[in-house]
Amino acid sequence: MSYNDMMQTEELFIILIIVIMSLIGSLSKDYINFMRNEIPMKVGRIITSTICSSMITYTFSIYILDKLYFRGLIGISYFCGLLGFELVNKLSNLSGVIHIIKLINLDPDKLEKIEENLEKLEKELDDKSAKKEDDGEKNKPPPEDKKEEKE
């Protein structure tokens, strides 16, 4: 077995461990939700959570293995599996992605500007929707008094 074959085998082993531990974490989270709130376990939620947490853990696996070794990789894979579906919800919109990037602390000045622009855009959309609602209420006839209806 050559060095390249050995490295590919090691990489596949790491991927397999990450996926298995993320799956166990996702199953644990769904089981806990089922036992506490009687929320039914859903295969789609478990698979989505496993895929998301596996991808995130694999992305940082080089740093995890360098700093925390193999046990750290197993623990973080399981922990990401527990948080997997919440991570999917957080990453599903732009505000969540910006918040996660801020937590990682990547170029905070640019991220603050992006967040300010996003907030301005949201305010403009809210103002437009409020204006449309106000226009709709102005066109409605005024409600009649209830006293007149009783007589």
N, C-alpha and C positions, 0 to 999 in steps of 0.2 A: 504494500500500500504506500503510495507516494504521499508527500507532504500535503499537496493540494487536495488529494482525496480525503486525507485525515481532517483537514480544515473544513471541507464541505460536510463531512460527517458530524463534526463538532457543531457546526452552524445549524444543521438539521436537528440535532439533539437539543440545542438551545431553543429553537423555534418550537419543537414539540413540547418541551417543558413549559414554556411560556403559555402556549395554547391550553394545555391541560390544566395548569394552575389558574388561568383566567376562567376556564370553564367551571372549575370547582368553585371559584369565588362567585361567579354569576349564579350558579345553582344554589349556593348558600344564601345569597341575597334574596333570590326568589322564594326560597323555602322559608326564610325568616319572615318575609312579607306575607306568605301564605299562613304561617302559624299565628302571627300577630293580628292581621287584619282580614284574614280569609280571602285575600286577593288570589284568584287562580293563577297557577304557574303557567306562563306562556312560553312556548318554544321560540317564537320569533324574538321576544324580548331577551331571552337567554343567549340566543345566537348573536344578536346585534351587540349585546353587551360584551360577549366573548371576543368578537371580532375587533371592536373598538379598543378594548383594554389590551388585547394582544398586540395590536399595531402600535399603541402608545408605548407599551413596555418594550417591544422589540426596538423601537426607535432609540430608546435610551439604554438599551442593554449593554452597549460597550462601556458606558460610564458606570452603570450599575456593577458590572463585573469587575471593573477596574477599582472601584471604591469599596463595594460591599461584598464582593465575591459571589459565589454561587448561591449561598443561603439568602443573601439579600435579593437576588434575582427571583428566587422562589417566593419570598415574602411579598415583594412588590408586585409580582404577577398576580398573586392571590388578592392583595389589597385593591389593585386596579380592577380585578374581576368583580369585587364587591361594589366598587364605585362605577362600574362600566356604564350602566344605563343613565346614571346621572351625568356622566361625562358626555354621552351622546346628546342628551338634552342641552347641556351647556355649549357644546360645539355646534348645535344646529342653528344658531343665529350669530350674527356678527358681533353683537355686544358680548356674548359669552366667549367668543374666540379672543376678542380684545382683552377681556378680563383675565383669561388664562395666560395670554402672552405677557400681560403685566405681572402676573405672579411669577413668571419665569424671569422677568426683568430684562426684556429685550428692547432696547432703544426707547426709553419711556417718553422722550420729548415728542417723537413722531406719533406715538400711540395716543398721547394726550390730545394732540391736534385732531387725530382721526376720531377720537371719542367726542370731542367738542363738536366737530362737524356732524357726527351721527346724532348727537342730542339736538342740534339746531334743525336737522332734517326731520326728526321725530316731532319737534314742536311745531314746525310748519305743517306737517301732515295732520297733527291734532287740531291746529287752528283752522285748517281747511275743512276738516270733518265737522268741527263745531259750527263753522259758518254755514255749512250746508244744512245742518240740523236746525239752526236758527231761521234760515230761509224757509224751511219746510213748516216750521211752527207759525211763521207770520202769515203764510197763505191759508192756514186753517181758519175756519170760522170760530169766533169766540164762544166758549161754552156758556150755555144758558144757566141762569140762577136756579138753584134747587128749590127756592122758596116759591117761584112761579110755577114749578111743576106740581107742587103739592096742592095749590089752589085750583 
